[in-house]
Amino acid sequence: MERRRRVLQEVVHRVPRRLQWTIRLRLTLLYGALFLATGVLLLAVTYVLVAHTPRAGSPPPSPRTAL
């Protein structure tokens, strides 16, 4: 029982009280933010392309208005 208590105390003392901004954490946050931003951009581009697609059954645009 005493050994368990000592091990638990050692583990508690090893845990930092404040989150340290290591390079590993900073890179994880950076890559996560870039991944999220890229996903949002991809959704926005897809939305714009689908929104500007002519609907089925609509007449094709005339050459004069296409320019």
C-alpha positions as CSV (number, residue, x, y, z in Angstrom):
1,M,0.0,0.0,0.0
2,E,2.8,2.4,0.8
3,R,4.5,1.6,-2.5
4,R,1.3,2.6,-4.4
5,R,1.1,5.8,-2.5
6,R,4.7,6.7,-3.4
7,V,4.2,5.9,-7.0
8,L,1.0,8.0,-7.1
9,Q,2.8,10.9,-5.5
10,E,5.6,10.7,-8.0
11,V,3.1,10.7,-10.9
12,V,1.3,13.7,-9.5
13,H,4.5,15.6,-9.1
14,R,5.6,14.9,-12.7
15,V,2.4,16.4,-14.2
16,P,3.0,20.0,-15.0
17,R,0.7,22.4,-13.3
18,R,0.5,24.6,-16.4
19,L,0.4,23.5,-20.0
20,Q,3.8,24.1,-21.6
21,W,3.8,25.3,-25.2
22,T,6.3,22.8,-26.6
23,I,7.1,22.8,-30.3
24,R,5.2,19.5,-30.6
25,L,2.0,21.2,-29.2
26,R,2.5,24.3,-31.3
27,L,2.9,22.3,-34.5
28,T,-0.1,20.2,-33.7
29,L,-2.3,23.3,-33.2
30,L,-0.9,24.8,-36.4
31,Y,-1.5,21.8,-38.5
32,G,-4.9,21.3,-37.0
33,A,-5.8,24.9,-37.8
34,L,-4.5,24.6,-41.4
35,F,-6.5,21.4,-41.9
36,L,-9.6,23.1,-40.6
37,A,-9.1,26.2,-42.8
38,T,-8.5,24.0,-45.9
39,G,-11.7,22.1,-45.2
40,V,-13.7,25.3,-44.9
41,L,-12.1,26.6,-48.2
42,L,-12.9,23.4,-50.0
43,L,-16.5,23.5,-48.8
44,A,-16.8,27.2,-49.9
45,V,-15.4,26.4,-53.4
46,T,-17.7,23.4,-53.8
47,Y,-20.7,25.5,-52.7
48,V,-19.9,28.3,-55.2
49,L,-19.4,25.9,-58.1
50,V,-22.7,24.0,-57.3
51,A,-24.6,27.3,-56.9
52,H,-23.5,28.6,-60.3
53,T,-24.2,25.3,-62.1
54,P,-27.1,25.6,-64.6
55,R,-30.1,23.7,-63.6
56,A,-31.4,20.7,-65.7
57,G,-34.0,21.8,-68.3
58,S,-32.9,25.4,-68.4
59,P,-31.9,26.8,-71.8
60,P,-28.2,27.2,-72.5
61,P,-27.0,30.8,-72.3
62,S,-26.8,32.7,-75.6
63,P,-23.4,33.5,-76.9
64,R,-23.9,37.3,-76.4
65,T,-24.7,37.0,-72.7
66,A,-22.0,34.4,-72.0
67,L,-19.3,37.0,-72.4
